[in-house]
Amino acid sequence: VYKRQVSFLGESKGEEADKKLLFYLLRNHHTSPFEMVKFKFRTRAPLITYWQWVRHRTFHFMNANAQSGRYTPFEEDDFYVPSVWRKQSKNNKQASEGQLEAEDGAILTQELMAHYAEGYRLYEKALATGVSKEMARLFLPGFSVYYTWVMSVDALNLMNWINLRMASDAQYEIRVYAEAIYTQFFKPALPWTAEAFETYVLHTD
């Protein structure tokens, strides 16, 4: 593995020895080799999720380029609609707990979609009158509009981010993305690292 090949200018001693070394490195926090593995993602998510994504310091090591509403007009119906409406947690000011009754949730969904439709109508109207894209977007519902961005991050910081964003107390919307990245990309690409990560680092409760 990388640590053996660089630190000792050596070659692989076989899969069993390499895997054992990898587990040793992660268990004992010798993490620099994991920083040498890079991932790049093209991601589409609502702004409410984007801020949960990039606000944590582990992603200060991320390089990202996001879609700009100054250059690209937003598409109709390109807004996040939740499948359920969660209640405010009684014990955690920044978390949710439980769900509204289906009937109450359906009413809120109708009102939200009407809000989106009106905001987008005003957005298109502003564009049609010649208003710049950067100003017309003021009519769009800010936290719900979808953005597309490309990001790169090393395996170590991605593991740190996954550990936080897959936790049970993480916001549902970001947890969905974290779980998808881990199960569909990280784990298939780095199965030994994922196994060590689940053994020594990952906390989902």
Secondary structure as UniProt FT lines:
FT   HELIX           2..7
FT   HELIX           15..27
FT   TURN            28..29
FT   HELIX           32..36
FT   STRAND          38..46
FT   HELIX           47..54
FT   HELIX           57..61
FT   STRAND          63..66
FT   TURN            69..71
FT   TURN            76..77
FT   STRAND          86..88
FT   TURN            93..94
FT   STRAND          96..99
FT   HELIX           102..128
FT   TURN            129..130
FT   HELIX           133..136
FT   HELIX           137..139
FT   TURN            142..144
FT   STRAND          145..154
FT   HELIX           155..165
FT   TURN            168..169
FT   HELIX           172..181
FT   HELIX           182..186
FT   HELIX           187..189
FT   HELIX           191..200
//
